[in-house]
Amino acid sequence: MDHEEHPEDDGYTGSATLVIGEQEFDVRVTLRGHFQPIDGYYRWYGRIDADPAVSEAVGGRKTKATLRTPGAEADGELSDPDPWDRYRIMGTSRPPFVVQTTLDHADS
């Protein structure tokens, strides 16, 4: 699934900094998000590419973290890794990537 197939979804793919406690990790992420009109929250989520240092620090547990991309920063939570050792990250409200907030260029 890519952004072209679901243009209503916002997202980011690229480098990021994952902050867990006092540790920082340079990672690669694939993120998406969308506004939930029923409860009024923006939900963002994605995967962090497999990284042995992240796996060692997290140890397969749910963990609070901060994710920084070139455009923004947000707090979220890492969940259990998938079979390929990629951790899922998710959060609510302002995402760690730039989101279009006007309709001026929506059709561009």
C-alpha positions as CSV (number, residue, x, y, z in Angstrom):
1,M,0.0,0.0,0.0
2,D,1.4,3.4,-0.9
3,H,0.2,6.9,-0.5
4,E,-0.9,7.1,-4.1
5,E,-3.5,4.3,-3.5
6,H,-4.9,6.1,-0.4
7,P,-4.6,9.8,-1.0
8,E,-6.8,10.6,2.1
9,D,-4.0,9.2,4.3
10,D,-1.1,11.4,5.3
11,G,2.3,9.9,5.7
12,Y,6.1,9.9,5.7
13,T,8.8,7.4,4.7
14,G,12.4,8.0,5.5
15,S,15.0,8.6,8.1
16,A,14.0,9.5,11.7
17,T,15.4,9.6,15.2
18,L,13.8,7.3,17.8
19,V,14.2,8.4,21.4
20,I,13.7,5.9,24.1
21,G,14.5,7.3,27.6
22,E,18.0,8.8,27.2
23,Q,18.9,6.7,24.2
24,E,18.6,8.0,20.6
25,F,18.6,5.7,17.5
26,D,18.8,6.6,13.8
27,V,16.1,4.6,12.1
28,R,14.1,4.3,8.9
29,V,10.3,4.5,9.2
30,T,7.2,4.2,7.2
31,L,4.4,6.2,8.7
32,R,0.7,6.9,7.9
33,G,-2.1,8.7,9.6
34,H,-5.6,9.9,9.3
35,F,-8.2,12.1,11.1
36,Q,-11.0,10.2,13.0
37,P,-14.0,12.5,12.7
38,I,-16.0,10.5,15.2
39,D,-13.7,11.2,18.1
40,G,-11.9,14.2,16.7
41,Y,-8.4,12.7,17.0
42,Y,-5.6,12.3,14.5
43,R,-4.2,8.8,14.6
44,W,-0.8,8.0,13.2
45,Y,1.0,4.7,13.0
46,G,3.7,2.8,11.2
47,R,6.7,0.5,11.3
48,I,10.4,1.1,12.2
49,D,12.7,-1.0,10.0
50,A,14.5,-3.8,11.9
51,D,17.4,-2.5,13.9
52,P,19.4,-4.7,16.4
53,A,20.1,-1.7,18.7
54,V,16.4,-0.8,19.0
55,S,15.5,-4.5,19.6
56,E,18.1,-4.7,22.4
57,A,16.9,-1.5,24.0
58,V,13.2,-2.4,23.8
59,G,13.4,-6.1,24.4
60,G,10.1,-6.9,22.8
61,R,8.0,-4.9,25.3
62,K,5.6,-2.0,24.8
63,T,7.6,1.1,25.3
64,K,6.9,4.9,25.3
65,A,9.1,6.7,22.7
66,T,9.5,10.0,20.9
67,L,9.9,9.9,17.1
68,R,11.6,12.8,15.2
69,T,11.5,13.3,11.5
70,P,12.9,16.3,9.5
71,G,9.4,17.9,9.7
72,A,8.1,17.2,13.2
73,E,8.3,15.3,16.5
74,A,5.7,13.3,18.4
75,D,5.4,11.0,21.4
76,G,4.1,7.5,20.7
77,E,4.3,3.9,21.8
78,L,6.2,1.0,20.4
79,S,4.4,-2.3,20.4
80,D,5.6,-5.9,20.0
81,P,7.9,-6.5,17.0
82,D,6.6,-8.4,14.0
83,P,8.3,-11.7,12.8
84,W,10.9,-9.5,10.9
85,D,11.8,-7.6,14.1
86,R,10.1,-4.4,12.9
87,Y,8.5,-2.5,15.7
88,R,5.1,-0.9,15.2
89,I,4.8,2.7,16.5
90,M,1.6,4.6,17.0
91,G,0.3,7.8,18.5
92,T,-2.6,10.1,18.8
93,S,-2.8,13.8,17.9
94,R,0.0,15.7,16.3
95,P,2.1,13.3,14.2
96,P,5.9,13.2,13.7
97,F,5.5,14.4,10.0
98,V,4.0,17.3,8.2
99,V,0.2,17.1,7.5
100,Q,-1.6,19.2,5.1
101,T,-4.0,21.4,7.1
102,T,-5.7,23.3,4.3
103,L,-7.5,22.3,1.1
104,D,-5.7,24.9,-1.1
105,H,-3.4,22.3,-2.7
106,A,-5.4,19.1,-2.1
107,D,-6.0,18.6,-5.8
108,S,-2.4,19.3,-6.9
